[in-house]
Amino acid sequence: MTVSRLHPSSFQSGRTRPLVGSVGHLAIFLWSLGIVLLTPLRGGFIFACLCVVFLSLLYPFALRRILRPRWLILLGVLLVVSVLFGSGEPDLQVWGMPVSTENVISGIQMTLRAVVILLAADGLAASMDITEVAGLFERAGLQGLGFSLGVAANMLPNLRQSSMNAWHSLRMRGGMRAQWWRGLQLLLLTVLTNALRRSEDIVLAAEARAFRPDRSRAVPIRIGRMDWWLVGAGFVSLLGVSLFIRAFVR
Amino acid sequence: MKFTTRQLVTMAVFGALWGVVEISLGSVLHAIKIPLTGLALSTIGLLVALIGRLFVPKRGSTFFIGVIATVLKLFSIGNIVIGPMIGILAEALVAELILDIFPKPTRLAFVLSIAGAALWTLIQPFVTGLLIFGRELLPIWLDTLDLGSRLFGLSSQAALWIVLALIILHLSVGALGGWLAWSLGHLVSLRLGGHSPEAV
């Protein structure tokens, strides 16, 4: 797995500061969630469509991923389930099956909502570095998270490998046949003990370098030139959408 | 929340272990479509997180471990994972809140916290379905009843019994996880140095 996947930074135009930084990507993610949550299922169609277009232009890689068969099948299933099991009264016949127009419209809107969330989440995950996410959490009060995440991300491949080794050695010795329950306990014990022993080395290494969580610098966050504009525009548009819905949709 | 270097590293270890469970086991279980995958994953993940709580018996440590697991899951390749991410965070938060009621870690606190968090997996489809995906509650309710009737062999008309059985199942599995977490945590600490984790 790629834990520290670096952002493709398709929006970098200047040499020093990108056009859209971490704050901007987070604002776009929250804005998309806000639009989806604010708008009612019936009547929110146009907003969801706008969101899909905007996010597709911003994160084309996320759109390409959604267009893979696996996701298309999942979204199709969501649509079919909503059409068949919705609460609307049937008023159409499609291939001999009674179908409700209301259910079809709700199904399409539900699928659109899912697409918006998938695009926004994928775009955020691919555009931000893992350390930047840690930096954001640190600023929200989880001090030392950046350091812990760094340790966790570096340990992940080793942990997976040592877990697999423990699993294979246990199985080869027949540990999961006669007393599988005890075998599972032993597996967990081995994995946990190995991991904690390794953590001892990491603590010593960090302390040898005079690392102290209370004295460490917060993980820097990329702030793009458009970030604060995006935050402002997102806030204003959310306010506008909620006023519009109050006035015309509900 | 202020932690020492040792505590941060210990929480990183347990967060990474929860992450491994979610990324490896989670992908396999979701791929083969086993029922109650969420319950199994949350119980195993929380079991790991609560053993971590024994080694870092401070307020906020379980939530901290959950945040690490969430971020690792966010950056795992190939999947868009908003549901599991909300699940991990919410479970860690529920477990943390229940643990915080008790002045120090006890077996009862462990049992109650994993049981409470396991119950969240039953509630989560309603919350995310309604709030995020805008689904109507009826199809989610029907899915839940269908799952319950297939699991327990009850008629889908017996909605109350199905829901009751599902709640009892979730609470029991969670409680078993909590019981195991307490025992395993002490076994691990004995292996490491022969003293109880609270003294670490």
Boltz contact constraints between the chains, C-beta under 6 A:
constraints:
  - contact:
      token1: [A, 1]
      token2: [B, 76]
      max_distance: 6.0
  - contact:
      token1: [A, 1]
      token2: [B, 77]
      max_distance: 6.0
  - contact:
      token1: [A, 2]
      token2: [B, 77]
      max_distance: 6.0
  - contact:
      token1: [A, 3]
      token2: [B, 75]
      max_distance: 6.0
  - contact:
      token1: [A, 5]
      token2: [B, 75]
      max_distance: 6.0
  - contact:
      token1: [A, 41]
      token2: [B, 134]
      max_distance: 6.0
  - contact:
      token1: [A, 85]
      token2: [B, 139]
      max_distance: 6.0
  - contact:
      token1: [A, 87]
      token2: [B, 138]
      max_distance: 6.0
  - contact:
      token1: [A, 110]
      token2: [B, 134]
      max_distance: 6.0
  - contact:
      token1: [A, 110]
      token2: [B, 135]
      max_distance: 6.0
  - contact:
      token1: [A, 113]
      token2: [B, 133]
      max_distance: 6.0
  - contact:
      token1: [A, 113]
      token2: [B, 134]
      max_distance: 6.0
  - contact:
      token1: [A, 114]
      token2: [B, 133]
      max_distance: 6.0
  - contact:
      token1: [A, 117]
      token2: [B, 82]
      max_distance: 6.0
  - contact:
      token1: [A, 118]
      token2: [B, 80]
      max_distance: 6.0
  - contact:
      token1: [A, 121]
      token2: [B, 80]
      max_distance: 6.0
  - contact:
      token1: [A, 121]
      token2: [B, 82]
      max_distance: 6.0
  - contact:
      token1: [A, 122]
      token2: [B, 80]
      max_distance: 6.0
  - contact:
      token1: [A, 125]
      token2: [B, 74]
      max_distance: 6.0
  - contact:
      token1: [A, 130]
      token2: [B, 75]
      max_distance: 6.0
  - contact:
      token1: [A, 133]
      token2: [B, 71]
      max_distance: 6.0
  - contact:
      token1: [A, 144]
      token2: [B, 3]
      max_distance: 6.0
  - contact:
      token1: [A, 144]
      token2: [B, 8]
      max_distance: 6.0
  - contact:
      token1: [A, 147]
      token2: [B, 8]
      max_distance: 6.0
  - contact:
      token1: [A, 148]
      token2: [B, 8]
      max_distance: 6.0
  - contact:
      token1: [A, 148]
      token2: [B, 11]
      max_distance: 6.0
  - contact:
      token1: [A, 148]
      token2: [B, 12]
      max_distance: 6.0
  - contact:
      token1: [A, 148]
      token2: [B, 68]
      max_distance: 6.0
  - contact:
      token1: [A, 149]
      token2: [B, 71]
      max_distance: 6.0
  - contact:
      token1: [A, 151]
      token2: [B, 9]
      max_distance: 6.0
  - contact:
      token1: [A, 151]
      token2: [B, 12]
      max_distance: 6.0
  - contact:
      token1: [A, 152]
      token2: [B, 12]
      max_distance: 6.0
  - contact:
      token1: [A, 152]
      token2: [B, 15]
      max_distance: 6.0
  - contact:
      token1: [A, 152]
      token2: [B, 16]
      max_distance: 6.0
  - contact:
      token1: [A, 152]
      token2: [B, 68]
      max_distance: 6.0
  - contact:
      token1: [A, 155]
      token2: [B, 16]
      max_distance: 6.0
  - contact:
      token1: [A, 156]
      token2: [B, 16]
      max_distance: 6.0
  - contact:
      token1: [A, 159]
      token2: [B, 16]
      max_distance: 6.0
  - contact:
      token1: [A, 159]
      token2: [B, 20]
      max_distance: 6.0
  - contact:
      token1: [A, 160]
      token2: [B, 20]
      max_distance: 6.0
  - contact:
      token1: [A, 188]
      token2: [B, 184]
      max_distance: 6.0
  - contact:
      token1: [A, 189]
      token2: [B, 187]
      max_distance: 6.0
  - contact:
      token1: [A, 192]
      token2: [B, 188]
      max_distance: 6.0
  - contact:
      token1: [A, 193]
      token2: [B, 188]
      max_distance: 6.0
  - contact:
      token1: [A, 193]
      token2: [B, 191]
      max_distance: 6.0
  - contact:
      token1: [A, 195]
      token2: [B, 13]
      max_distance: 6.0
  - contact:
      token1: [A, 196]
      token2: [B, 192]
      max_distance: 6.0
  - contact:
      token1: [A, 199]
      token2: [B, 9]
      max_distance: 6.0
  - contact:
      token1: [A, 199]
      token2: [B, 10]
      max_distance: 6.0
  - contact:
      token1: [A, 199]
      token2: [B, 13]
      max_distance: 6.0
  - contact:
      token1: [A, 202]
      token2: [B, 9]
      max_distance: 6.0
  - contact:
      token1: [A, 203]
      token2: [B, 5]
      max_distance: 6.0
  - contact:
      token1: [A, 203]
      token2: [B, 6]
      max_distance: 6.0
  - contact:
      token1: [A, 203]
      token2: [B, 9]
      max_distance: 6.0
  - contact:
      token1: [A, 206]
      token2: [B, 5]
      max_distance: 6.0
  - contact:
      token1: [A, 207]
      token2: [B, 5]
      max_distance: 6.0
  - contact:
      token1: [A, 211]
      token2: [B, 5]
      max_distance: 6.0
  - contact:
      token1: [A, 213]
      token2: [B, 8]
      max_distance: 6.0
